[in-house]
Amino acid sequence: MMNGNTLEFVTYCISGLALKLNIPQSEVYNKLKSSGILYDYLIPSYDVLHTFSAAYVMEDLEEFMKEKGVLLS
């Protein structure tokens, strides 16, 4: 379920990944969406993920994107 807090967290993650990976936010969003990470992992796992540090979450998402093949190693 996407409420205001979840939406804010997803937006924060997309923005943080865009900065970390040096790619546009729209590209990060498209990669997360097309790989299933957005709706199958990030949103459902909000309750747990938002308790971790930003650095941990960005690293976790970057590694998951590599595993899913939407980001080169």
C-alpha positions in Angstrom: 0.0 0.0 0.0 1.4 3.4 -1.0 0.7 6.1 1.5 2.3 9.5 1.9 5.3 8.2 3.9 5.9 5.4 1.4 5.7 7.8 -1.5 8.1 10.2 0.2 10.5 7.3 0.9 10.3 6.0 -2.7 11.0 9.6 -4.0 13.9 9.9 -1.6 15.4 6.6 -2.8 15.0 7.5 -6.5 16.7 10.9 -5.9 19.5 9.3 -3.9 20.1 6.6 -6.4 20.2 9.2 -9.2 22.9 11.1 -7.4 24.8 8.0 -6.5 24.7 6.5 -10.0 24.9 9.9 -11.8 21.9 9.1 -14.0 18.6 11.0 -14.3 15.8 10.3 -11.8 13.5 9.3 -14.6 16.0 6.6 -15.6 16.3 5.3 -12.0 12.5 5.2 -11.8 12.1 3.3 -15.1 14.8 0.8 -14.1 13.2 0.1 -10.7 9.8 -0.2 -12.3 10.8 -2.4 -15.2 12.8 -4.8 -13.0 10.0 -5.2 -10.5 12.1 -3.8 -7.7 9.8 -0.8 -7.1 6.5 -2.7 -6.7 7.8 -6.1 -5.5 10.5 -5.0 -3.1 10.8 -1.3 -2.4 7.2 -0.4 -1.6 6.3 -3.6 0.2 9.5 -3.4 2.3 9.1 0.2 3.3 8.4 -0.6 6.9 11.8 -2.3 7.3 13.9 -0.4 4.8 13.1 3.1 6.1 14.7 2.2 9.4 18.1 1.6 7.8 20.7 4.3 6.9 20.5 6.0 3.6 23.9 4.6 2.6 22.7 1.1 3.3 19.5 1.5 1.4 21.2 3.0 -1.7 23.8 0.2 -1.7 21.1 -2.4 -1.3 19.1 -1.1 -4.2 22.2 -0.7 -6.4 23.2 -4.3 -5.8 19.6 -5.5 -6.4 19.5 -3.5 -9.7 22.7 -5.3 -10.7 21.3 -8.7 -9.8 18.1 -7.9 -11.9 20.3 -6.8 -14.9 19.1 -3.3 -15.1 22.4 -1.8 -14.0 25.9 -2.8 -15.2 28.3 -4.1 -12.6 
